[in-house]
Amino acid sequence: MIREISVSEYPRLIEIWKSAVLNTHDYLQEEDFQYYKEKLPLYFQHVTLLGFEQKGILLGFMGISGENIEMLFVDHKYRGTGIGKALIKYAIADLHVTKVDVNEQNSQAVGFYHHMGFNIHKRSALDGEGKEYPILHMQL
């Protein structure tokens, strides 16, 4: 089931984020990992958060701003089970999302979004925090 997230669920979102990032973002420096982890509650306030819940447990989530997917993370134990695909399909069909920003170095994510119909529109050398993690701006 896909549903909205409440502030009280932020700790679970951070757990999911940590599980996903530790297993997919091997290029991320430890100090940057800690930096982003501390910033997550602030980031969450600037997006519409939707989670994928199964048997009462949140297994993945995404953050949407306008037509853009700002974040998508799935608990590592549940990667490859269709959760990310379900969230993306929901975002496209119900929220009219047409864009996503993804770390260029996260080749699995780039491939996933490409498989979901997104193509690279442009590239930024730095991420939104000004760090040297290039971002690919993809769109349908």
Backbone as ProteinMPNN parsed JSONL, in Angstrom:
{"seq_chain_A": "MIREISVSEYPRLIEIWKSAVLNTHDYLQEEDFQYYKEKLPLYFQHVTLLGFEQKGILLGFMGISGENIEMLFVDHKYRGTGIGKALIKYAIADLHVTKVDVNEQNSQAVGFYHHMGFNIHKRSALDGEGKEYPILHMQL", "coords_chain_A": {"N_chain_A": [[0.845, -1.182, 0.0], [0.543, 2.206, -0.81], [1.105, 5.212, 0.804], [0.68, 8.419, 2.532], [3.258, 9.92, 4.54], [3.87, 10.491, 7.997], [5.244, 12.929, 10.309], [6.061, 11.635, 12.623], [7.056, 9.297, 11.674], [9.54, 9.722, 10.656], [11.969, 8.685, 11.883], [11.906, 5.965, 11.005], [12.053, 6.364, 8.249], [14.623, 7.354, 8.061], [16.054, 5.091, 8.84], [15.477, 3.411, 6.655], [16.618, 4.939, 4.603], [19.332, 4.901, 5.412], [19.913, 2.125, 5.244], [19.53, 1.728, 2.487], [21.356, 3.569, 1.294], [23.876, 2.801, 2.348], [24.243, 0.494, 0.946], [24.18, 1.119, -1.739], [25.421, 3.497, -2.412], [28.332, 3.567, -2.706], [30.304, 5.326, -3.365], [30.093, 7.509, -1.757], [31.506, 9.646, 0.599], [32.39, 9.104, 4.047], [32.083, 11.318, 5.819], [30.337, 12.864, 4.341], [28.158, 11.163, 4.197], [27.313, 11.23, 6.891], [26.705, 13.96, 7.044], [24.528, 14.269, 5.219], [22.722, 12.514, 6.436], [22.135, 13.837, 8.837], [20.824, 16.027, 7.784], [18.481, 15.034, 6.727], [15.843, 15.195, 8.115], [15.241, 17.899, 7.647], [15.235, 18.017, 4.829], [13.036, 16.342, 4.381], [10.917, 17.97, 5.085], [10.473, 19.561, 2.912], [9.308, 18.225, 0.846], [6.68, 16.173, -0.547], [5.998, 13.343, 1.129], [5.791, 9.932, 0.498], [5.056, 6.621, 1.333], [5.802, 3.108, 0.964], [4.042, 0.568, 2.211], [3.862, -2.568, 3.841], [2.184, -5.111, 5.412], [1.965, -3.496, 7.681], [4.478, -2.345, 7.924], [6.809, 0.07, 6.941], [8.551, -0.055, 3.955], [9.793, 1.281, 1.948], [10.269, 4.552, 0.483], [9.377, 7.72, -1.054], [10.137, 11.082, -2.038], [8.433, 13.843, -3.225], [8.409, 16.754, -5.211], [6.583, 19.065, -6.757], [6.737, 18.303, -10.123], [8.796, 16.577, -9.806], [10.748, 13.815, -8.726], [12.354, 13.782, -5.824], [13.626, 12.134, -4.061], [14.113, 8.647, -3.549], [13.968, 5.733, -1.848], [14.572, 2.4, -0.874], [14.319, -0.075, 1.565], [17.164, -2.018, 2.018], [16.933, -4.806, 2.321], [14.69, -5.375, 0.894], [15.062, -4.66, -1.689], [14.674, -4.938, -5.218], [12.227, -6.178, -5.224], [10.082, -4.961, -6.366], [9.123, -2.696, -5.131], [10.234, -0.087, -5.501], [9.555, 0.258, -8.181], [6.75, 0.208, -8.007], [6.324, 2.547, -6.504], [7.328, 4.5, -8.275], [5.63, 4.151, -10.513], [3.204, 4.912, -9.337], [3.8, 7.58, -8.744], [4.073, 8.664, -11.31], [1.556, 8.086, -12.554], [-0.419, 9.015, -10.707], [0.492, 11.379, -9.541], [1.536, 12.831, -11.534], [4.255, 13.042, -12.127], [7.218, 13.845, -13.879], [9.921, 14.053, -13.886], [13.194, 13.306, -12.559], [15.94, 13.499, -10.335], [19.143, 12.156, -10.136], [21.991, 10.632, -8.64], [24.849, 10.576, -10.576], [26.877, 8.722, -10.162], [25.594, 6.572, -9.083], [25.013, 4.009, -10.575], [23.224, 1.864, -10.687], [20.771, 3.036, -9.953], [20.501, 4.925, -11.999], [20.205, 3.205, -14.194], [17.832, 1.913, -13.411], [15.946, 4.053, -13.426], [16.103, 4.709, -16.112], [15.097, 2.353, -17.227], [12.504, 2.645, -16.333], [11.571, 4.54, -18.018], [12.659, 7.085, -18.04], [14.852, 9.568, -19.352], [18.127, 10.977, -19.772], [18.336, 14.387, -19.381], [19.838, 16.665, -18.697], [22.982, 17.491, -17.069], [24.43, 18.112, -13.913], [27.384, 19.252, -12.409], [27.754, 19.353, -9.682], [26.063, 18.392, -6.627], [22.906, 19.29, -5.031], [23.757, 20.422, -2.672], [26.145, 21.491, -3.251], [28.236, 19.754, -3.334], [30.717, 17.484, -4.677], [29.255, 15.482, -6.247], [28.068, 14.455, -9.02], [24.959, 15.182, -10.65], [22.385, 13.702, -12.497], [19.863, 14.936, -14.438], [16.884, 13.696, -15.162], [14.165, 12.912, -17.378], [10.813, 12.053, -18.398]], "CA_chain_A": [[0.0, 0.0, 0.0], [1.274, 3.478, -0.859], [0.388, 6.187, 1.628], [1.449, 9.562, 2.996], [4.11, 9.712, 5.709], [3.752, 11.503, 9.043], [6.508, 13.328, 10.939], [6.437, 10.623, 13.627], [7.691, 8.176, 10.989], [10.868, 10.112, 10.171], [13.035, 7.739, 12.268], [11.873, 4.792, 10.12], [12.559, 6.795, 6.947], [16.085, 7.451, 8.177], [16.54, 3.71, 8.816], [15.394, 2.952, 5.261], [17.636, 5.695, 3.868], [20.65, 4.381, 5.791], [20.031, 0.788, 4.668], [19.677, 1.849, 1.037], [22.566, 4.304, 0.923], [25.063, 2.004, 2.664], [24.364, -0.6, -0.017], [24.13, 1.571, -3.139], [26.192, 4.729, -2.613], [29.688, 3.262, -2.254], [31.133, 6.475, -3.703], [29.839, 8.567, -0.781], [32.478, 9.742, 1.689], [31.775, 8.937, 5.372], [31.657, 12.612, 6.376], [29.165, 13.293, 3.581], [27.062, 10.305, 4.658], [26.836, 11.801, 8.158], [26.146, 15.274, 6.729], [23.196, 14.093, 4.633], [21.862, 11.873, 7.44], [21.683, 14.885, 9.754], [19.962, 16.952, 7.042], [17.262, 14.378, 6.245], [14.577, 15.762, 8.602], [15.007, 19.176, 6.96], [14.851, 17.687, 3.461], [11.694, 15.769, 4.415], [9.936, 19.042, 5.237], [10.322, 20.28, 1.649], [8.745, 17.337, -0.167], [5.553, 15.316, -0.169], [6.557, 12.021, 1.384], [4.895, 8.798, 0.335], [5.74, 5.391, 1.679], [5.265, 1.807, 0.572], [3.857, -0.192, 3.455], [3.397, -3.94, 3.684], [1.963, -5.729, 6.724], [2.175, -2.502, 8.718], [5.875, -1.913, 7.999], [7.289, 0.865, 5.813], [9.684, -0.717, 3.32], [10.408, 2.211, 1.02], [9.593, 5.847, 0.43], [9.836, 8.706, -2.026], [9.799, 12.472, -1.781], [8.036, 14.496, -4.469], [8.237, 18.204, -5.221], [6.075, 19.412, -8.081], [6.807, 17.192, -11.085], [10.117, 15.972, -9.641], [11.063, 12.886, -7.648], [13.548, 14.294, -5.154], [14.286, 11.025, -3.36], [13.456, 7.344, -3.568], [14.812, 4.782, -1.13], [13.936, 1.144, -0.488], [15.099, -0.846, 2.528], [18.026, -2.916, 1.25], [16.431, -6.189, 2.392], [13.54, -5.512, 0.001], [15.402, -4.202, -3.04], [14.416, -5.924, -6.263], [10.926, -6.832, -5.031], [9.037, -4.201, -7.04], [8.679, -1.545, -4.331], [10.624, 1.128, -6.211], [8.745, 0.315, -9.4], [5.388, 0.584, -7.603], [6.345, 3.957, -6.113], [7.507, 5.307, -9.494], [4.392, 4.082, -11.295], [2.237, 5.744, -8.626], [4.2, 8.984, -8.913], [3.79, 9.06, -12.692], [0.125, 7.998, -12.855], [-1.296, 9.752, -9.789], [1.042, 12.69, -9.168], [1.973, 13.447, -12.795], [5.701, 13.264, -12.081], [7.871, 13.656, -15.174], [11.363, 14.288, -13.756], [13.9, 12.763, -11.401], [17.365, 13.798, -10.241], [19.81, 10.961, -9.621], [23.448, 10.703, -8.61], [25.459, 9.934, -11.739], [27.714, 7.606, -9.716], [24.721, 5.476, -8.681], [24.677, 3.426, -11.876], [22.018, 1.034, -10.561], [19.612, 3.933, -9.969], [20.4, 5.485, -13.347], [19.638, 2.136, -15.007], [16.452, 1.716, -12.977], [15.108, 5.133, -13.943], [16.067, 4.557, -17.57], [14.159, 1.247, -17.45], [11.157, 3.156, -16.043], [11.182, 5.461, -19.077], [13.31, 8.385, -17.917], [16.074, 9.762, -20.128], [18.954, 12.08, -19.285], [18.026, 15.685, -19.99], [21.053, 17.459, -18.509], [23.876, 17.046, -15.993], [25.049, 19.129, -13.055], [28.64, 18.734, -11.862], [27.64, 19.309, -8.225], [24.719, 18.115, -6.145], [22.187, 20.443, -4.514], [24.494, 20.973, -1.529], [27.414, 21.992, -3.747], [29.273, 18.722, -3.189], [31.151, 16.921, -5.955], [28.523, 14.278, -6.613], [27.305, 14.895, -10.192], [23.541, 14.831, -10.709], [21.755, 13.597, -13.804], [18.473, 15.378, -14.435], [16.223, 12.82, -16.113], [12.738, 13.168, -17.547], [10.065, 11.125, -19.266]], "C_chain_A": [[0.893, 1.249, 0.0], [0.448, 4.513, -0.108], [1.304, 7.34, 2.029], [2.168, 9.223, 4.298], [3.865, 10.835, 6.709], [5.127, 11.782, 9.656], [6.982, 12.278, 11.944], [7.156, 9.428, 13.001], [9.076, 8.509, 10.442], [11.962, 9.15, 10.626], [13.07, 6.485, 11.384], [12.389, 5.163, 8.735], [14.082, 6.874, 6.965], [16.706, 6.061, 8.189], [16.559, 3.172, 7.384], [16.479, 3.625, 4.433], [19.033, 5.114, 4.137], [20.893, 3.008, 5.159], [20.286, 0.863, 3.163], [21.01, 2.47, 0.655], [23.831, 3.488, 1.21], [25.29, 0.888, 1.643], [24.362, -0.169, -1.475], [25.024, 2.767, -3.428], [27.633, 4.541, -2.128], [30.684, 4.382, -2.558], [31.042, 7.585, -2.653], [30.862, 8.517, 0.359], [31.75, 9.674, 3.032], [31.274, 10.257, 5.94], [30.439, 13.162, 5.633], [27.945, 12.449, 3.94], [26.459, 10.884, 5.935], [26.153, 13.15, 7.931], [24.71, 15.131, 6.212], [22.232, 13.465, 5.645], [21.3, 12.917, 8.411], [20.701, 15.841, 9.094], [18.61, 16.348, 6.659], [15.969, 14.978, 6.796], [14.242, 17.108, 7.953], [14.555, 18.931, 5.519], [13.403, 17.183, 3.411], [10.61, 16.849, 4.47], [9.628, 19.755, 3.919], [9.757, 19.431, 0.516], [7.474, 16.678, 0.371], [6.118, 13.918, -0.044], [5.48, 10.954, 1.268], [5.678, 7.529, 0.601], [5.038, 4.166, 1.133], [5.239, 0.955, 1.822], [3.332, -1.583, 3.131], [3.324, -4.569, 5.067], [2.322, -4.778, 7.86], [3.595, -1.975, 8.845], [6.228, -1.115, 6.742], [8.552, 0.214, 5.26], [10.426, 0.179, 2.341], [9.639, 3.514, 1.023], [10.165, 6.698, -0.696], [9.385, 10.086, -1.572], [9.573, 13.167, -3.1], [7.923, 15.995, -4.25], [7.815, 18.612, -6.626], [6.062, 18.195, -8.977], [8.076, 16.351, -10.909], [10.17, 14.989, -8.47], [12.383, 13.363, -7.065], [14.323, 13.195, -4.444], [13.438, 9.774, -3.495], [14.414, 6.354, -2.929], [13.983, 3.577, -0.715], [14.875, 0.428, 0.478], [15.871, -1.917, 1.756], [17.508, -4.357, 1.226], [15.307, -6.445, 1.392], [13.803, -4.982, -1.408], [15.127, -5.324, -4.03], [13.084, -6.634, -6.14], [9.774, -6.049, -5.657], [8.552, -2.971, -6.295], [9.009, -0.234, -5.039], [9.784, 1.333, -7.462], [7.324, 0.756, -9.073], [5.32, 2.057, -7.229], [6.453, 4.862, -7.347], [6.228, 5.313, -10.325], [3.308, 4.949, -10.661], [2.538, 7.225, -8.858], [3.844, 9.491, -10.312], [2.278, 9.136, -12.93], [-0.726, 8.939, -12.003], [-0.816, 11.161, -9.47], [1.598, 13.443, -10.374], [3.445, 13.862, -12.764], [6.294, 12.987, -13.45], [9.393, 13.75, -15.083], [11.91, 13.598, -12.508], [15.355, 13.209, -11.49], [18.03, 12.606, -9.576], [21.322, 11.168, -9.647], [24.017, 9.925, -9.793], [26.243, 8.684, -11.334], [26.896, 6.395, -9.27], [24.177, 4.812, -9.954], [23.438, 2.532, -11.817], [20.769, 1.887, -10.64], [19.416, 4.525, -11.36], [19.757, 4.45, -14.27], [18.173, 1.879, -14.689], [15.541, 2.785, -13.568], [15.011, 5.075, -15.471], [15.059, 3.467, -17.948], [12.709, 1.698, -17.246], [10.717, 4.231, -17.035], [11.805, 6.841, -19.021], [14.579, 8.413, -18.762], [16.816, 10.981, -19.597], [18.648, 13.337, -20.093], [19.232, 16.617, -19.883], [21.804, 16.936, -17.288], [24.374, 18.253, -15.229], [26.287, 18.517, -12.421], [28.587, 18.558, -10.352], [26.209, 18.955, -7.829], [24.101, 19.383, -5.563], [22.84, 21.117, -3.327], [25.854, 21.516, -1.944], [28.565, 21.008, -3.605], [29.539, 18.064, -4.542], [30.569, 15.526, -6.214], [27.61, 14.678, -7.774], [25.873, 14.345, -10.201], [23.096, 14.773, -12.165], [20.294, 13.997, -13.629], [17.783, 14.583, -15.546], [14.74, 13.195, -16.224], [12.12, 12.169, -18.497], [10.001, 11.665, -20.688]], "O_chain_A": [[1.878, 1.317, 0.734], [-0.748, 4.671, -0.35], [2.525, 7.264, 1.891], [1.737, 8.353, 5.055], [3.677, 11.989, 6.324], [6.05, 10.976, 9.536], [8.185, 12.062, 12.092], [7.788, 8.641, 13.705], [9.716, 7.656, 9.827], [12.828, 8.816, 9.818], [14.15, 5.997, 11.051], [13.089, 4.37, 8.105], [14.743, 6.503, 5.995], [17.775, 5.862, 7.611], [17.534, 2.554, 6.957], [17.176, 2.971, 3.657], [19.806, 4.869, 3.211], [21.963, 2.762, 4.602], [21.144, 0.158, 2.632], [21.714, 1.952, -0.211], [24.759, 3.485, 0.401], [26.409, 0.397, 1.498], [24.525, -1.007, -2.362], [25.352, 3.022, -4.588], [28.097, 5.266, -1.249], [31.802, 4.366, -2.044], [31.851, 8.513, -2.673], [31.053, 7.481, 0.995], [30.615, 10.137, 3.142], [30.171, 10.322, 6.483], [29.605, 13.845, 6.227], [26.825, 12.959, 3.983], [25.24, 11.014, 6.048], [25.137, 13.446, 8.559], [23.795, 15.789, 6.706], [21.061, 13.84, 5.704], [20.12, 12.873, 8.759], [19.84, 16.407, 9.767], [17.689, 17.083, 6.304], [15.061, 15.253, 6.012], [13.069, 17.412, 7.735], [13.607, 19.558, 5.045], [12.641, 17.548, 2.516], [9.51, 16.653, 3.954], [8.634, 20.474, 3.821], [9.728, 19.862, -0.636], [7.235, 16.636, 1.578], [6.657, 13.371, -1.006], [4.406, 11.061, 1.859], [6.816, 7.378, 0.156], [3.835, 4.183, 0.873], [6.276, 0.658, 2.415], [2.473, -1.755, 2.266], [4.307, -4.557, 5.809], [2.902, -5.184, 8.867], [3.892, -1.231, 9.78], [5.98, -1.563, 5.622], [9.505, -0.038, 5.998], [11.553, -0.121, 1.947], [8.506, 3.582, 1.501], [11.254, 6.449, -1.213], [8.408, 10.242, -0.839], [10.413, 13.098, -3.998], [7.407, 16.448, -3.228], [8.599, 18.516, -7.57], [5.457, 17.175, -8.646], [8.396, 15.517, -11.756], [9.701, 15.286, -7.372], [13.411, 13.346, -7.743], [15.533, 13.307, -4.248], [12.209, 9.837, -3.547], [15.532, 6.158, -3.406], [12.845, 3.711, -0.265], [16.079, 0.337, 0.235], [15.296, -2.636, 0.939], [17.637, -5.046, 0.213], [15.005, -7.596, 1.077], [12.884, -4.869, -2.219], [15.319, -6.501, -3.726], [12.825, -7.592, -6.868], [8.613, -6.428, -5.499], [7.661, -2.271, -6.776], [8.147, 0.637, -5.161], [9.356, 2.448, -7.761], [6.754, 1.587, -9.78], [4.366, 2.745, -7.593], [5.752, 5.869, -7.447], [5.794, 6.367, -10.789], [2.576, 5.643, -11.366], [1.638, 8.018, -9.134], [3.37, 10.616, -10.47], [1.779, 10.135, -13.447], [-1.642, 9.585, -12.511], [-1.622, 12.04, -9.164], [2.075, 14.57, -10.24], [3.823, 14.9, -13.306], [5.924, 12.015, -14.109], [10.086, 13.553, -16.081], [11.189, 13.346, -11.543], [15.928, 13.287, -12.577], [17.54, 12.1, -8.566], [21.86, 11.798, -10.558], [23.698, 8.751, -9.983], [26.272, 7.702, -12.075], [27.446, 5.307, -9.098], [23.031, 5.033, -10.347], [22.685, 2.451, -12.787], [19.806, 1.518, -11.313], [18.287, 4.615, -11.844], [18.861, 4.785, -15.045], [17.367, 1.654, -15.591], [14.496, 2.475, -14.141], [13.96, 5.36, -16.045], [14.267, 3.639, -18.875], [11.799, 1.197, -17.906], [9.619, 4.775, -16.914], [11.511, 7.686, -19.867], [15.289, 7.413, -18.874], [16.212, 11.898, -19.042], [18.698, 13.337, -21.323], [19.605, 17.277, -20.854], [21.323, 16.057, -16.572], [24.7, 19.286, -15.814], [26.243, 17.382, -11.946], [29.292, 17.714, -9.799], [25.266, 19.185, -8.586], [24.723, 20.445, -5.604], [22.516, 22.26, -3.005], [26.635, 21.951, -1.097], [29.73, 21.382, -3.74], [28.692, 18.087, -5.434], [31.294, 14.543, -6.373], [26.509, 15.18, -7.552], [25.623, 13.204, -9.814], [23.387, 15.669, -12.957], [19.585, 13.459, -12.777], [18.069, 14.779, -16.728], [14.147, 13.724, -15.284], [12.806, 11.526, -19.291], [9.416, 11.029, -21.564]]}, "name": "protein", "num_of_chains": 1, "seq": "MIREISVSEYPRLIEIWKSAVLNTHDYLQEEDFQYYKEKLPLYFQHVTLLGFEQKGILLGFMGISGENIEMLFVDHKYRGTGIGKALIKYAIADLHVTKVDVNEQNSQAVGFYHHMGFNIHKRSALDGEGKEYPILHMQL"}
